[in-house]
Each structure stands twice: as structure tokens, then as C-alpha cells.
Amino acid sequence: MTFNSIANKDKEPFHHCMERLFVCIDYYKNAINRGLTAFKINYSEKF
């Protein structure tokens, strides 16, 4: 079992995992941005 055959066997799940990771990062980035926007609106209304 060479390293290449192991890497090729695992490439698809790894690629799928990376795709899901980036989807998660995008999701959290959007959630954080929405949270910051809501915070800024609430914060600016107080002054």
C-alpha cells in the first residue's frame, strides 16, 4: 500500500469534508455579520 494509493482512496471524503467546512465557515461568517449588524443598530439607537 503506497502513500499515493492511500491518499487517492481518502481524497474524496477529504474533499467533501473541506467543502462542508467552507460551507460552515460561510454560515458562521454570515451569522456573525448579522449579529454585528443587529448589535450596531441597537447600539446606535441608544445614542
Residue pairs with C-beta under 8 A, 6 or more apart in sequence:
none
